[in-house]
Amino acid sequence: MRELQNCEGPISGEHLISESVIKVLRGEGDFTVSGLPWQEADEEKRLAPANLTANCLCRRHNSALTPLDSAAGLFFSSLRDCMEMEDAPTPFLFSGHDIERWLLKTLKAMAVSGNLARGRVRLPGVFARDVDVIKLLDHSDKWPSAAGLYFIMPTGARFINHPRFRLQPWFDDAQEEIVGLWASFYGLEFVMMIAAPNVTASPGLKQWLYRPGSIEMSIGKSRRLIELSWQDGMPHAPVKFVFEQSVNR
């Protein structure tokens, strides 16, 4: 954010994953991480939220982005409640643009802190040259056409409701620049494109659901609903899934 030339205060510790989200995922238990460059393959390590931080934002910009952290925390807690509460909670409404921008903020923090990795191999943190991260964070209406959040699970896919958040950078064809993010939360899989994708050259994109309008869950006779609002003038189809059975964790 330094190019804005309005930084104030010292560089402050920024949670790589928002503390509000960590609190939701950990519940009453521990919070564990894996896949960081300093970890062995398949190693999980318990961490306190304060230990998953990096000094990458000044105090002013850290504070300015706090609303995105709050939105993500409420979104994750809503998913948890819809999937786990015995009685259906009141329907929720969120700005889909806030969720996109929080994912972008998280991806950028992981990149600049050098914490993107596959196995123990550190991945490059260079974003595509035509991606203006600051503009995308500041203006939800400035995202390129077809950029944004896609739900990528095919019809009939099954998943297990694990309180986990997983992410992996999405690279260009040359595997050198970041153009998006693969993310999974509570078993639901998404891809967020931050560079304008070539839909013609990427036939798989046509099978994905662009900016879902809602997430609808049926558990017995109970229906749970999370609505996502989008200010882009386009129709937005829902994601629907049905609870099948409990499994041992």
N, C-alpha and C positions, 0 to 999 in steps of 0.2 A: 504493500500500500504506500510505500515511500514516494512513489512518483506523483502522488496527489499533493505532496509538499505541505501537508497539514498535520503531521504527526505531533503528538503531545505526550509528555510523560515518558517514563522509562519503558524499555521493552519488557513486556510482562509475559508470564507463563500462560500459554494457550493450550487448553486441553485438545489433544489430537482428535479425540471423540468427545463430544460435549459432556460435561459432568452430569447434566440432566438426563442424558441418554444412558450413561453408565449406571446411574442410580436405578433406572428402570430395568436394565438388563440384569443387574446383579440381584435385584429383589432383596431377599433376606440372606443371600449367600455371598460367596466371593466373586470377584471380577477377575477373569483370566484373559490373557492375550496369547496369540501365537502368530507365527508368520512374519515377525519383525526381523530385520537383518542380523541382529545380534543373537538370535535364538537358533538352536538346533532345529532341523526339520522335524515337524510333528511335536515339538516341545510346547507345552502350555505352562504359563507362569502366572501366579497370582500377583496382582498389582493393586495398590491403593490408587484411587483416581488421581491423587496429587502427583503420582509418579509417571503418569501418562501425559506429560506436557512437553512443550517446546517453546523456547523464547523466539517467537516469530511475529509478534504483533506489538505495537505500542499500546499504551494504556487507552488512548482515545479510540483507536480502531477496534481494539478488543471489545470495548464497551459498545461501540456502534453496531457490532455484529451480534451482540447478545440476543436480540429478538429472534434471530434464526436458531440459536441454541434452544431458546424457550419453545419455539414452534416444534422443533424436532423432538424435544423431550415429551411434549404433549402428544405428538403423533405416535411415538413409540408406546407410551403408556395407554393410549387409546387402542392400539393393536393388541396389546397384552390384555386389556380388559375385555375386548370383544371376543378374544379367543379363549379366555380362561374364566370369566365370571359366570356364575351359574345363571343369573338373571341378565337379560339383555340390557346393556346400558343405553342411555339416551343417545340418539344418533349424533355423530361428530361432524364438524365441518372445518376443513383446513384449506389454506391457499396452497395449491400444488406448486406454485412458483417458490414459495418459502422452502418447501422440501427440496426442490431442485437446487436452490441456492445454498442450502445447508450442506447438501452432498458435495457441491463444488467447493465450498469453504473447507470441508473435511479433507477432500482430495488434495487441495492446495497445501494445507497444513502438513499432511503426510509427505507431500513431495518436497517442500522446502526444508523440512526437518530431516530428510534422508531416510525416512522410515518405510518407503515402498520396497517390497522385496518379494521374490519367489524362491522358496526354499531359504537358503542363506545368501542368495545372490541379490545384491542391491539393484533395484531397477532405476532407470533414468527418470528424473523428475522434471523433464523439459516438456512444457506444454506446446501444442501446435502454435506456430507463429501467428496465425490469424485469429487466435483466441484471446480476447481482451478480458481477462479474469475480473478486473475491477469493474468494467462496464456490466458484465453479466451479474456480478454480485449486487450492483447498485440499481440496475434497471431490468426488471423482469420482462419488459416488452422489447428489449434489445437482443434477445436470443435469436440466433439465425433460424430460418425456416427449417423445420424437421429436427432441430436440435431440442433437447429436453429429455424427459423421462419416458422410458418404454417399459412396459410389463412384458417379459419375454417367455413366460412359461406356457407351453402348448395346452390346448384343451385336453382335459383328462389327466393332466399331470397330478401326481401325489406329492405331498411334502409333510414333514414332521414339524410341529410347532416348537422349535427350539428358541429360547431367549438369547439369540446370537445376532451380532451384526458383523458381516463379512464384506470386504471390499477388495477390488483388484483394478488397477488402472487399465484402461482400454487404449491400446496403441494404434498408430497408423500402420499401413501395410509394411513400412520399412522398420517397424518396431523401434522407432527412435523418438517419436513425439506423442504425448498424451492427447487423445481426442475425446476421451470419455471415461466412464467408470462403470464397472460391473459391481452390483451391490445386492446383498441378500439380507433381509431382516425378517425374523420370525419365520424363516423358511420360504418367503416370497422373493422371487428373483427379478431384478430390474437391471436395465442398462440406461445410463444417462449420457447422452451425446452432447458435448459442449462445442464441438466443431460441426459445421453443416455437413451432414452425411450425404453421400452420393447414393440416393435411393435406387437409381437405375443399376448401378454397379454392385449394389448390396441387396440381392433378392431376399435375404433373410429378414431385412427390416420390414418387408411387407407382411410378414407373419407376426410381427410384434404389435402390441397394442400401445399406441402413442397417447401419452398423457391420460391415463384412465380417469374417468369421471367419478368413480367411487370404488370402494372395496366392500363387498357384501358377503357376509358370512351366515350360513344356515347351520344351526346346531339344534337338532331335533325340530321342534316347532318354533324355535326362537330365531329371529332374524336380527343380525347386528349390522350396522351401517356406518361407514366412514366416507363422507363425501369430500371430493377434492374440487376446488373451484379453479378455473383457468380463464384468464382474460385475453384470449387469443381469437375469439370469434369462431371457433371450430367445434364440431360435435365431439363428445367424449364418451366412449362406451365404458360400461362397468367391468370390474373384475369380480367374478362370483365363484365361491367355493363352498363345499359342504363338508361338515365334520363326519368322519367315518367311524373311527374307533379310537379308544385310548391305547397307548403303548407304554411299555416300561422304559423309563429314561435311565 
